[in-house]
Amino acid sequence: MQAIAIVCFGSYIGYLVINMVCTCGANIVIGIVCGKRYPFLKKYKREKLCGEDKEKLKRSVVSLMYQKIGAKLVTGTDNLMISYAKLTLMGIYSNYSMVVSTVSRVVYNVLCSTMGSVGNLMVQTDDDHKYNVFEEFAFATFCFYFFIAAGFAGCLERFIVLWAGEDWLLPPSVTFVVILNFFLTGQRQPNIVVIEAAGLFNKQRLKAVGEVVVNLVVSFLFLAVFKMGIYGVLLGTTVSMAGVCIWWEILAVHKYALHRPVKRYYINYLIQTGAAALGCFAAYGASCCIPLDGIAGLLAAGVVSAAIFFAVVLIFYGRSRVFKALLRRFGKK
């Protein structure tokens, strides 16, 4: 419906109204379904929280608000700085960001569906079981995002050429930073899901502020001082994620939810990132060697990228416990 409003009628207001109406409608339907399935909830409408619970809820909501605002500020400042570097670059970059953000939203919705299961896992007393399941969840997420990142490495530029033309291509260095940021954001998701399921928002308040400050300062330095253009702005986001978000979220999850030492996970994280980088570079190189153009070349690059992904995963993790555990889980399905 939103596509029809934009393409057929050229109405952006209609696009926004359709989004609001559908969101409100979905919320109403969810409320009706919950009321029928869980009628006992209506009995407690007049119940009030005690002072201690209210204070905890208030702190958690404020901390969550900091995180959400921080994430939006990072994206917003990146777009402003890219526009400051060169307005036409923002238009070219929007093609890349639209493709990546569309895929990201779909994957994010899939991961959000695991929130309830992760919440049930966090209340269990067996820390060994919790950690084993978390490792499997993190590895599955890594495979998911690595597969997509390898596909982007092999197919994104071909897709842009097919869709918009060669004049809308960015340098390969910028493409790889876009893919790197996508992959690192995906690698954060298992820890973010645990943080939200376990209610560890208060442990992340300073992280949200630090993420915005570091991203703003580093991106400005790369853009204004080192004259790195759009590459520097996007690289600033990479630095803020690696320097603030990733290690902080991993530490909070292991210290307050899983009660495990964090060193092992850090090492595995670096190995996974290295394996993904190797696979993405291989996919890009293989794509450049494919002589076909158009849709045939895009499909061939996709097949080659998928083959490289499976080869890298089997080489690095074919004998690992998490890989075998995932195979068993999917085998049961």
C-alpha positions as CSV (number, residue, x, y, z in Angstrom):
1,M,0.0,0.0,0.0
2,Q,2.8,2.4,0.8
3,A,4.5,1.6,-2.5
4,I,1.2,2.3,-4.3
5,A,0.9,5.7,-2.5
6,I,4.4,6.7,-3.6
7,V,4.6,5.2,-7.1
8,C,1.0,5.7,-8.3
9,F,0.0,8.9,-6.5
10,G,3.3,10.5,-5.6
11,S,2.0,11.3,-2.2
12,Y,4.5,11.1,0.7
13,I,1.8,12.2,3.1
14,G,-0.3,9.2,2.0
15,Y,2.8,7.0,2.6
16,L,3.0,8.2,6.2
17,V,-0.7,8.0,6.9
18,I,-0.8,4.4,5.6
19,N,2.1,3.5,8.0
20,M,0.3,5.1,11.0
21,V,-3.1,3.5,10.2
22,C,-1.6,0.1,9.7
23,T,0.5,0.4,12.9
24,C,-2.6,1.5,14.9
25,G,-4.7,-1.3,13.4
26,A,-2.1,-3.9,14.2
27,N,-2.0,-2.7,17.8
28,I,-5.8,-2.9,18.1
29,V,-5.8,-6.4,16.7
30,I,-3.1,-7.5,19.1
31,G,-5.0,-6.0,22.0
32,I,-8.2,-7.8,21.0
33,V,-6.3,-11.1,20.6
34,C,-4.6,-10.8,24.0
35,G,-7.9,-9.9,25.7
36,K,-9.4,-13.1,24.4
37,R,-6.5,-15.4,25.1
38,Y,-5.5,-14.0,28.5
39,P,-8.8,-12.6,30.0
40,F,-7.3,-12.8,33.5
41,L,-5.2,-9.7,32.7
42,K,-8.3,-7.6,32.9
43,K,-8.7,-8.4,36.6
44,Y,-5.6,-6.4,37.5
45,K,-6.3,-3.1,35.7
46,R,-6.6,-1.2,39.0
47,E,-3.6,-2.8,40.7
48,K,-0.7,-0.5,41.4
49,L,3.0,-1.1,41.6
50,C,4.9,-0.6,44.9
51,G,7.3,2.3,45.2
52,E,10.4,0.1,44.7
53,D,9.0,-1.5,41.5
54,K,8.1,1.9,40.2
55,E,11.6,3.2,40.7
56,K,13.1,0.2,39.0
57,L,10.7,0.5,36.0
58,K,11.4,4.2,35.8
59,R,15.2,3.7,35.7
60,S,14.9,0.9,33.1
61,V,12.6,3.0,30.9
62,V,15.0,6.0,31.0
63,S,18.0,3.9,30.3
64,L,16.2,2.3,27.3
65,M,15.3,5.7,26.1
66,Y,18.9,6.7,26.2
67,Q,19.8,3.7,24.1
68,K,17.1,4.3,21.5
69,I,17.9,8.0,21.2
70,G,21.6,7.3,21.0
71,A,21.1,4.9,18.1
72,K,19.0,7.4,16.2
73,L,21.5,10.2,16.8
74,V,24.4,8.1,15.4
75,T,22.4,7.5,12.2
76,G,21.2,11.1,12.0
77,T,24.7,12.6,12.5
78,D,26.1,10.2,9.9
79,N,23.6,11.4,7.3
80,L,24.2,15.1,8.2
81,M,28.0,14.7,7.8
82,I,27.7,12.9,4.5
83,S,25.5,15.7,3.3
84,Y,28.0,18.2,4.5
85,A,30.8,16.4,2.7
86,K,28.9,16.5,-0.6
87,L,25.2,16.5,-1.1
88,T,25.3,14.3,-4.2
89,L,27.1,11.7,-2.2
90,M,24.1,11.4,0.1
91,G,21.9,10.6,-2.9
92,I,24.3,7.9,-4.1
93,Y,24.7,6.5,-0.6
94,S,21.0,6.3,-0.1
95,N,20.8,3.5,-2.7
96,Y,23.2,1.5,-0.6
97,S,21.6,2.3,2.8
98,M,18.1,1.5,1.5
99,V,19.1,-2.0,0.4
100,V,21.1,-2.7,3.6
101,S,18.5,-1.2,5.9
102,T,15.6,-3.1,4.3
103,V,17.5,-6.4,4.8
104,S,18.4,-5.3,8.3
105,R,14.8,-4.7,9.3
106,V,13.7,-8.1,8.1
107,V,16.5,-9.8,10.0
108,Y,15.9,-7.7,13.1
109,N,12.2,-8.8,13.1
110,V,13.3,-12.4,12.9
111,L,15.6,-12.0,15.9
112,C,13.0,-10.1,17.9
113,S,10.8,-13.2,17.7
114,T,13.3,-14.9,19.9
115,M,13.0,-12.4,22.7
116,G,10.4,-14.4,24.7
117,S,12.5,-17.6,24.5
118,V,15.6,-15.8,25.6
119,G,13.6,-14.2,28.5
120,N,12.6,-17.7,29.6
121,L,16.2,-18.9,29.3
122,M,17.5,-16.0,31.5
123,V,15.3,-17.0,34.5
124,Q,16.7,-20.6,34.6
125,T,19.2,-21.4,37.3
126,D,21.5,-23.7,35.2
127,D,24.2,-21.3,34.1
128,D,25.9,-23.9,32.0
129,H,22.8,-24.6,30.0
130,K,22.1,-20.8,29.6
131,Y,25.6,-20.3,28.3
132,N,25.5,-23.2,25.9
133,V,22.2,-22.0,24.4
134,F,23.5,-18.5,24.2
135,E,26.6,-19.7,22.3
136,E,24.4,-21.5,19.8
137,F,22.2,-18.5,19.4
138,A,25.2,-16.2,18.9
139,F,26.7,-18.6,16.3
140,A,23.4,-18.9,14.4
141,T,23.3,-15.1,14.3
142,F,26.9,-15.0,13.1
143,C,26.1,-17.4,10.3
144,F,22.9,-15.5,9.3
145,Y,24.7,-12.1,9.1
146,F,27.9,-13.6,7.5
147,F,25.7,-15.2,4.8
148,I,24.1,-11.9,4.0
149,A,27.4,-9.9,4.2
150,A,29.0,-12.3,1.8
151,G,26.0,-11.9,-0.5
152,F,26.4,-8.1,-0.3
153,A,30.1,-8.4,-1.0
154,G,29.5,-10.4,-4.2
155,C,26.2,-8.8,-5.3
156,L,25.6,-5.3,-3.9
157,E,27.6,-3.4,-6.6
158,R,26.1,-5.5,-9.4
159,F,22.7,-4.9,-8.0
160,I,23.3,-1.1,-7.9
161,V,24.6,-1.1,-11.5
162,L,21.5,-3.2,-12.6
163,W,19.1,-1.0,-10.7
164,A,20.5,2.6,-11.0
165,G,23.5,2.4,-13.3
166,E,27.3,2.6,-13.0
167,D,27.2,6.4,-12.2
168,W,25.6,5.5,-8.9
169,L,28.5,3.3,-7.6
170,L,30.6,4.3,-4.6
171,P,34.3,3.2,-4.3
172,P,34.9,-0.4,-3.2
173,S,36.4,0.9,0.1
174,V,33.1,2.6,1.0
175,T,31.1,-0.5,0.0
176,F,33.2,-2.7,2.3
177,V,32.8,-0.3,5.3
178,V,29.0,-0.4,4.7
179,I,29.1,-4.2,4.7
180,L,31.4,-4.2,7.8
181,N,29.0,-1.9,9.7
182,F,26.1,-4.2,8.7
183,F,28.0,-7.3,10.0
184,L,29.1,-5.7,13.2
185,T,25.6,-4.4,13.9
186,G,24.4,-8.0,13.4
187,Q,27.0,-9.4,15.6
188,R,25.7,-7.2,18.4
189,Q,22.2,-8.5,18.2
190,P,22.5,-11.7,20.4
191,N,23.9,-9.5,23.3
192,I,21.2,-6.8,22.7
193,V,18.5,-9.4,22.8
194,V,19.8,-10.8,26.1
195,I,20.1,-7.2,27.5
196,E,16.5,-6.5,26.6
197,A,15.2,-9.9,27.8
198,A,17.1,-9.7,31.1
199,G,16.4,-6.1,31.7
200,L,20.0,-4.9,31.8
201,F,19.2,-1.4,30.5
202,N,20.7,0.4,33.5
203,K,24.1,-1.2,32.7
204,Q,24.0,0.5,29.3
205,R,23.2,4.1,30.1
206,L,26.7,5.4,29.8
207,K,27.4,3.3,26.8
208,A,24.6,5.1,24.9
209,V,26.2,8.5,25.6
210,G,29.7,7.3,24.8
211,E,28.6,5.8,21.5
212,V,27.2,9.2,20.3
213,V,30.2,11.2,21.6
214,V,32.8,8.9,20.1
215,N,30.9,8.6,16.8
216,L,30.5,12.4,16.5
217,V,34.1,13.2,17.4
218,V,35.8,10.5,15.3
219,S,33.5,11.1,12.2
220,F,34.2,14.8,12.4
221,L,38.0,14.2,12.6
222,F,38.0,11.9,9.7
223,L,35.8,14.2,7.7
224,A,37.1,17.7,8.5
225,V,40.7,17.1,9.5
226,F,41.8,14.0,7.5
227,K,39.5,14.8,4.5
228,M,38.3,11.2,4.1
229,G,34.8,12.1,2.9
230,I,32.0,9.6,3.2
231,Y,34.5,6.8,3.9
232,G,35.6,8.6,7.0
233,V,32.1,9.2,8.2
234,L,31.2,5.5,7.9
235,L,34.5,4.5,9.4
236,G,33.7,6.7,12.4
237,T,30.6,4.6,13.0
238,T,32.8,1.5,12.9
239,V,35.1,2.9,15.5
240,S,32.3,3.9,17.8
241,M,30.8,0.4,17.6
242,A,34.1,-1.4,18.1
243,G,35.4,1.1,20.7
244,V,32.3,1.5,22.8
245,C,29.3,-0.7,22.0
246,I,30.6,-4.2,21.2
247,W,32.9,-4.8,24.2
248,W,30.5,-3.0,26.6
249,E,27.5,-5.1,25.6
250,I,29.4,-8.3,25.7
251,L,30.8,-7.5,29.2
252,A,27.4,-6.6,30.6
253,V,25.8,-9.8,29.3
254,H,28.5,-12.1,30.6
255,K,28.8,-10.3,33.9
256,Y,25.2,-9.8,34.9
257,A,23.2,-12.4,32.9
258,L,25.4,-15.3,32.1
259,H,27.8,-15.1,35.0
260,R,30.8,-16.3,32.9
261,P,34.3,-15.0,32.1
262,V,34.3,-12.8,29.0
263,K,37.7,-13.6,27.5
264,R,36.6,-16.7,25.6
265,Y,33.7,-14.9,23.9
266,Y,36.0,-12.0,22.9
267,I,38.4,-14.4,21.2
268,N,35.6,-16.2,19.4
269,Y,34.2,-12.9,18.3
270,L,37.5,-11.8,16.8
271,I,37.8,-15.2,15.0
272,Q,34.3,-14.9,13.6
273,T,35.0,-11.4,12.4
274,G,38.2,-12.5,10.7
275,A,36.5,-15.5,9.1
276,A,33.7,-13.2,7.8
277,A,36.2,-10.7,6.4
278,L,38.0,-13.4,4.6
279,G,34.8,-14.8,3.1
280,C,33.6,-11.3,2.1
281,F,36.9,-10.5,0.4
282,A,36.8,-13.8,-1.4
283,A,33.2,-13.3,-2.5
284,Y,34.1,-9.8,-3.9
285,G,37.1,-11.1,-5.7
286,A,35.2,-14.0,-7.2
287,S,32.4,-11.7,-8.3
288,C,34.9,-9.5,-10.1
289,C,36.1,-12.5,-12.1
290,I,32.6,-13.5,-13.3
291,P,32.4,-12.3,-17.0
292,L,28.6,-12.1,-17.0
293,D,26.6,-8.9,-16.7
294,G,23.0,-8.1,-15.8
295,I,20.7,-10.6,-14.0
296,A,22.7,-13.6,-15.1
297,G,25.9,-12.1,-13.5
298,L,24.0,-11.1,-10.4
299,L,22.6,-14.7,-9.9
300,A,26.0,-16.2,-10.6
301,A,27.7,-13.9,-8.1
302,G,25.0,-14.9,-5.5
303,V,25.6,-18.6,-6.1
304,V,29.4,-18.1,-5.8
305,S,29.1,-16.0,-2.6
306,A,26.9,-18.6,-1.0
307,A,29.4,-21.4,-1.9
308,I,32.2,-19.3,-0.3
309,F,30.1,-18.8,2.8
310,F,29.5,-22.5,3.3
311,A,33.2,-23.3,2.6
312,V,34.4,-20.8,5.2
313,V,31.9,-21.9,7.8
314,L,32.9,-25.6,7.3
315,I,36.6,-24.9,7.4
316,F,36.5,-22.8,10.5
317,Y,33.6,-24.4,12.4
318,G,32.8,-27.7,10.8
319,R,34.0,-29.6,13.9
320,S,32.9,-27.2,16.6
321,R,30.3,-28.0,19.2
322,V,28.0,-25.1,18.3
323,F,28.0,-26.1,14.6
324,K,27.1,-29.7,15.5
325,A,24.5,-28.5,18.0
326,L,22.8,-26.4,15.3
327,L,22.8,-29.2,12.9
328,R,21.1,-31.4,15.5
329,R,18.5,-28.7,16.2
330,F,17.6,-28.2,12.6
331,G,17.7,-32.0,12.1
332,K,14.9,-32.3,14.7
333,K,12.7,-29.9,12.7
